[in-house]
Amino acid sequence: MNFDLNDEQAMLRDLVERFLADHYDPVRRLAYVAQPDGFASENWMTLAETGLLALPLSEEMGGLGGGAVELITLMEALGRGVAVEPVLPVVMMGAAIIDRGGDDAMREAVLPAVVRGERFPVLAHMERSGRFMPGAIATRVSDVDGQARINGEKICVLGGSFADLLLVSALDDAGGGSVLLVEAGSAGVSRVHYRLVDGSVASDIRFDNAVGKPLQRGGAALAVVLDQSRLAIAAELMGLMTRIFDATVDYVKTREQFGQPIGRFQAIQHRLADCYALVELSRSQLYRAAAQMPGTDAAHAAIVGAKAFISSSATTVAEEAVQLHGGIGTTEELMVGQAFKRVLLLTRLLGDVDHDLRSYTQCRQAA
């Protein structure tokens, strides 16, 4: 089987890598994270100008219509650079819901502006009682005088501090699921912002009779977009894991102990060999998941299975890297320490390892 990228996919990877090489090092990354929204707006506009924000969106809406291979190529490259730009919450989650579930008028009003870097739709889905269970939704929507009114609370909304549009999952009075578009600054919407472990900004958002516009196909789109987002998370973890592993291999070649580089010790070589095996096995799982037909039961099983394996592997590789670096591995002076914090967040986003394994097992039993 040939897993090599074609010319266009290789150009995409090279474009992202050039952006990261020009804009990132440990010091500058910390400066981006320290900004109020956790990223630099000028870098976001640079991504928009290169067309990267258009990658997964429909061509008729100004997007590039990229598929799963293009998605994982983009996200893996961003992960390798430990990028802070909110591609995952804004493009892969928020804009993708509108693209798949909104009517033509909504798509035309929002998506071209997203591609230009001017609008920031994000998904508000997780709740306190539900944790990782996508069906455990307590937020309710009711028809009041011809308007859809939303009541409830969403937690850990990535990008909630700078979002101008919220895609809110809710249940109607009959128990049916839907997704509604809410203006973030409208009446009845209150937000509390805080920092996550990797320095990014998230929000808890309360809806008190807030007015929303139901997406035409929101319920059906949500499941597909959640799986697409899990695939994007797995790809970013793949990039982070690769960056951490490569940095550790370079470090053990130069760090001396007992008069020689520690990389010459057989015990260190064995540990690095185990990490290398995890990296390569994770890459195989990622490619397998990306090869499935989107929206199918087989795709869901492959994606949650890959995310579980890659999350576990990334955690192991990151922990080994920190230990082999010693105390400096826990600091923000090196990208290893910064990347480790991003790994901690992503391995728990939209399901931790235990949740994803249970989901995978249920899919296999039902097949």
Secondary structure, 3 states (H helix, E strand, C coil): CCCCCCHHHHHHHHHHHHHHHHHCCHHHHHHHHHCCCCCCHHHHHHHHHHCHHHCCCCHHHCCCCCCHHHHHHHHHHHHHCCCCCCHHHHHHHHHHHHHHHCCHHHHHHHHHHHHCCCCCEEEECCCCCCCCCCCCCCCEEEEECCEEEEEEEEEEEECCCCCCEEEEEEECCCCCEEEEEEECCCCCEEEEEEECCCCCEEEEEEEEEEEEEECCCHHHHHHHHHHHHHHHHHHHHHHHHHHHHHHHHHHHHHCEECCEEHHHCHHHHHHHHHHHHHHHHHHHHHHHHHCCCCCCHHHHHHHHHHHHHHHHHHHHHHHHHHHHHHHHHHCCCCHHHHHHHHHHHHCCCCCCHHHHHHHHHHHHHHC
